[in-house]
Amino acid sequence: MNLMLVAMNNLLEGKETSFLLPVVILLGISVFLSTILSLFKIRFLPSFVVEMVVGILLRQIFYSSWIELEETRFSWMMDVLYVSGFVFIMFLSGYDNNFLVWKEQSNENQKTIHIRNLSFILLGIVFLVSFLLSTCFLKQYEHPFLGIILVGITISSTFAGIVVPLVQTEKIAKTSYGNILIYFSTISELFSVVLLTLFMILLKINWLRLLFYIGIFLIFILVWLIEKICKKNIEKINEGMMFLPVRLAIVALSGCVLLSDIAGGEYVLGAFLLGIFMKKLKVNSHVIHVMESIGFGLFIPIFFILVGLNFDIRIFISHPIWIGITLLLLLTFIVSKLPLLYLLRYYSKKASIVAVLLASCTLVVSIAVKHIGIEQGIFSPEFGESLVLASILSCILSPIIFEILFPFAIYKKKETLLEQEEEKTIS
């Protein structure tokens, strides 16, 4: 592998297309993995989890080669791919936030379950438990108060990007149980990122940085104004500049990310807020479709492979204490969601346990917290790696247990009955 790397460096020396090598290799790996998952119909394990695990394995197998590659001229390109992937994930996560969580929807058990109220109450309890659990790691914090807040936000978070697709794929989304999972995971992710944003704003308050945050909101206003103009003159725009709204979205995304970073916040927070704003603005679905194609087709798969490649498992092998801390973090993710056992009042034991485990899945927030914690000197890089590894484990174990324990037959039957009732109502 080392000889191959040297040969590639020599062959691509002075070539204008040399920067494409990381893209070809990483995207090629992603295509191969997606093909394998499709051929063997492996649905219970999300593709991004497989991509991260493969990235971790590749780093260990080709450790010395990877270290050399990081020091070559390709390193800047991999940084670009990593940042772009993370930005697109947060933007699309913000856009995918379902604002119906603020409204009470009908369901088969509406008389006894108020989904919105129940979700918010459970989330409030989860946050309180999470901040208490974060005190278990006081020895790992350079700044105890900040560490408790930051790790508490991580422990309380749920990755809607894994919970919502699972619920929808298994066709239980229209049941009250499915609605609770969707609502809870959505508001959990939303509140976690909003709290992270406030954390970064309040961490280092000064007028100059506040001006940059104001700049982000000015971008929102500009997007709103241009969107209004585009809707009024849609025919003229379609005649000449069909992709103008897409360009506007990319410019706005880049501007929000840049201003968020300059202001001292985590750069992806600006992307997440823009996603929420564009959802509320009801931007043309064509624009979002193109953004999803760019994100999921190119940057996001590469990002997850790079997360794995940047993860050094050797830290845990040489210092077993970090394995213990990782397992303890994983346990806190689960324990913090125990308030969801309140669902035993309405559902079976298996269904309630599965809800706790699915809600314990987290990833995007933990990656952002790792960046913030290390950059601000709140905790060590090793603790940051433990956070990410615990998150990866939660995303691997929970979907598998979900497939094994959950009583699909009962809830799919309920959803079928609901669909039949809807058809009768329409007819």
N, C-alpha and C positions, 0 to 999 in steps of 0.2 A: 504493500500500500504506500509506503514511503517513497519507493522508487517511482510508482505511478504518479504520485503528487509532484515529484520533481520533474518528471517527464512532461506532465501537463503544464507546469509553470514555464518550462522551456519552450514548449510548442506554442503557448498562448502569449508569450512575451511580445509586447508591441502590437498585439492584435486588438482592434477596436471592440471585438465581440467577446473578449475574455471575461467580462463581468457576467455573462450569461451562464457560465459554468455552474455556479451554485444553484441558479434557478433550474437548470436542466436536471441536476442531480436530485435536489430536494423535491421538485415537483414530480419527477419520475418515480421517486420512492412513494409519494402520496398516491399517484395513479395506480401503482402496483398494489398497494395496500387496499385501496378502495375496490379494485377488481377482485382481490381475494375475498374480501368481506361480502361482496355481491354474489360471487360464485358459490360460496359455502353458506349463503343466507344467514350470516351472523348478525342478527338484529339487536340482540340484547346489549352489545358492547358498542358504544358510539365510536365512529371512525377516529375522532380526535384523540380519544384515549389510546387507541392502538398506535396512532402516529407518535404520541409522546413516549410510549413504552419502547417502540422501535428506535426512536431517537436516543433514549437512554442506553439501549443495548449497543447501538452503533458507536456511541462515544466510548464505551468500555472496550469494545472489540478493536476499534481503531484509535485508541487514546492518543498515542504519540502523533499520529497523522493529523488528528483533529486539532491538537495544540499547534502544530506547524501551520495548518490551514488558517487558524485564527490570526497568525502573525503575518500572513501573506497579504497581497493586494486585494484578495477576495473578502477580507474581513469587513470592509466598509459596506460591500454589497449585502452581506448577511445581516448587518445592522439595519440596513434599509428595509430588507424583507421582514425582519423581526418587528420593527416599529410599525411598518405598514400593516402587517397582520394583526397586531394588537389593537391598532387604531380602528380597523374595520370591524373587529370583533365587538369592541365597545360601542361603536356607532350603531351596528345592527342590533346589539343587545338593548340599547336605548330605544331604538325604533320598534323593536318587538315587544316592548312593555305594553301589556294589554290594559288600556285605561277603563275597560269595563269593570275592573276591580273596584272602582268607585261607585258602581251601580249594583243594585241587587237584581240578580237574574232569576228567572223561574227555574225550578228543578223539581225532581220527583218527590222531594221531601221538604218542600219549602215551608210547610207549616211548623216543622220542628227544628229546621236548621236555617239560620240566617248567615249565609256564607260570608258576606262582607264583614259583618261584625265579628264573627268567630275568627276569621283570618287575622284581623287586626289585633284582637285580644291575644291570640296565641303568639303573634309576632312580638307584641310588647313584652310578654313573659319570657320569650326566647331571648330577647335582647338583654333583659335583666340577668337571666341565668348565664348568658355568654360573658358579660362583663365580670361576673363573679368567678367564672371558670378561668378567665384570662389571668387572674391573680396566681394561678398554679405555676406560672412561668416567670415569677418575679425575678429570680436569679438570672434569667436570660436577658433582662432588659437593662440597657445602659441608662435609660430614663424611665423609671417605673410607671409614672402616671401616663406618659405618652404611650408606653408599651401596652398598658392595660386597655387603653382606648382602641389602639390600632388592632391588636390581636382580638379584642372583644368584637370588633366589627367583622373581622374575618370569621370567627367562630359562629356568629349569628347568621352569616350570609348563606343563601341557597343559590345554586347555579340554575336559573330558569332554563338556560340553553340545553340542559340535559333532562330536566323534569318534564317540561312542556312537550317536547317531541315524543318522549316515552309514553306519556298519557294519551297523546293524540294517535300515535302509531297503534297502540293496543285498544283503540276505540272505546275508551271509557271517559272521554272528555266531556260528554254531555250529562253524565251522572253528577249528582251532588258531590260525591267523593272526588271525582276527577276535577270538578270546579274548585274544590277546596285546595287541592294540590297545585293547580295552575295559579290561583289567586295568591296563595301563600308564597309560592316561589317567586312570583312576579314582584310583589310588593317587598319581599325580603331583599331581592337583588337591587331594586330601585332605592330603597332606604339605605342600604349598605353603601352604594356608590355616592348617594347624596351626602351621607355622613363623612365619607372619605373626602369629598370636595370641601365640605365645611372644615374638616380637620386641617387640610392643607392651607385653606385661606386663613384660619385663625392661628396656625403654627407660627407664621412669620408675617404679622400684619404690618404693612406700610403703605403709604398712599400710592406709590408708584405701582406696586403689584395690584392694588385695588383698581387702578386705571386699566390695567391689562384685562382684568376680569370684566370690567365695564365694556371693554372692547369686544369681548365675546358676545355680550348681550346686544351690542350694536350690530354685530354680524347677524344675529338672530333677526333683528328688526329689518336689516337689509334683505335677508332671504325672504321674509314675509312680504315686503313691498314688491320685490321682483316676482314672487309667486303670484301676487294679485295682478300685476301687470301682464304676466304670461297668460293667466286665465282669461283676461279680457281680450287679449290679442292672440289667442291660441291658433287661429287659422293662419295668420301672417307668419307666426313663428314656425309652424309646421312646414310652411312652404320653403323657407330658407334655412333655418337653423334648428333642425329636429333635436339635436343633442345639447342644445343650450342649457336646459335645466340640469342635465347631468354634469356639465362643466361647472355650473353654479354650485351644485352640491359638493363637488370635489374641492373647489376653491374654498367654500365655506368650511368644509371638514379640515382642510389643511390650515386655514386661518385659525380655527378654534383650537386645534392641537398645538400650533405654534405659540399662540397667546397664552394658553394654559401652562405650557412649559416655561415660558419666559416669566410668567407671574409666580413661579415657584411651586405650582401644583404638579401633580402627576399628569403627563400630557394626554393620557387617554380619557381623563375626566371630561375634558372639553368635547371629545368625540361622543361620549355617552350623552351629555346634555344636548348636543346638537341632534342626536338620534331621537331623543324624547320630544324635542321641539318640532322636528319634521313630522313625527307621528301625529302630534296635536294639530299641526298645520294641514294635515291630510294632503301631503305632496303627491303628485302624479305617481301612480303605481309603476309606470314605465321607468321612472328615475330610480326607484328603490330596486326594481328588478335588475337594472344595469349594475347598481352598486353591489347587490347580492352576488351577481355573476362575477364581478371583479374580485370581491372578497372571498367567497367560497370556492371560486374557480382557480384562484392564484395565491393570494396572500395568506389566507387563514390556514390552509393545510400546511404550508411551509412554516408558518409561525409555530404550530404545535410540534412539528418535527424539531425545530430549533430550540423550543422549550426543553425537549428531551435531550438534545445534543449539548445544551448549556448546563445540564444537570449533572453534577459530579457525584456519582454513587460511591466513589472511593472514600469520600469523607465519612460515610456511614460504616464502611468496612473497617477503616483504620481507627475510628472512634465510635465504638458500639453505643456509647451514651446517647448519641444522636438518633439511633434506632429507637431507643426507649422514649425519647422526647417526641419522635414522629408518631409512635403508637399512642402516646398520651394525648397528642394533638388530635389524632383521629378519634380517640375516645371522647374528647371534649366536643367535637363536632356532633357526635351522636347524642351525648348526654344533654347538650343544649337544646336539642329538638324533642326531648322527652315530654314537654308540655303537649305535644300533638297526640299523646296517648289519651287525651281527653276525648278523642274521636271514638274511643271504646264505647262511649255512651250511645253512639249511632251505628257503629260498624263492628265487624268481627275482629278478633284478636290479631289474625294474620294481616288484615287490611290496615289496621292501626299501626302495627310494627313496621310494615312496609312504608307507610307515610313518614314515620320517624326517619327511616334509613334514606329514603329519597330526598327528604328535606335536608339531610346532613351533607349532601353533595355540594361541593363548592370548588371553584377553580379560578375564574377570572379575577375575583376580588382578592384571593390569596396571592396571585401573581402581582397585582398592583400593589398590595400591602408589602410584599417582599421588596419591591423596588423602593417604595417610600421608606420603609424601615431601615434598609441598608444605606440609602443615600443620606438620610437624616441622622444616621448613627444611633438609632433607637434600639436596634438589636444586631447581632452578628450575622455575617453571610451564612454561617452554618445553620442558624435558627431559621433564616429565610428559606434555605433549601428544605429544611424539615417541614415548614408550612406547606410548601409546594408539593412535596412527596406525600404528605398526609392527605392533601386535596386530591392528588392523582389516585391514591388508594380508595378514597371515598367514591370517586367517579367510576372505579372499576368494580368494587364490591357491591355497591347499592343496586345498580341495574341487574346484576346477576341474581341477587337475592330477590329482587322484585319479580323476575321471571319465574323463580322457583316457588315462592310463597304465595303470590297474589292469586286470589280466587277469581280468575278471569271470567269463567263461565257465568257466574252470577251477575257481574257488572255489565258484561257484553249483552246479556239478555235484557237487562234494564235499559241499556242504550237503544237496543233494537225496538223495544216497546215505546220508548220516547219518540223515536223516528217515525214509527207507525202512527202515533198520536198526532205528530206534527203534520204528516201527510193527510190525515183525515181532516184536520183543522183547515188546511189549505184548500182541499177539495170541497 
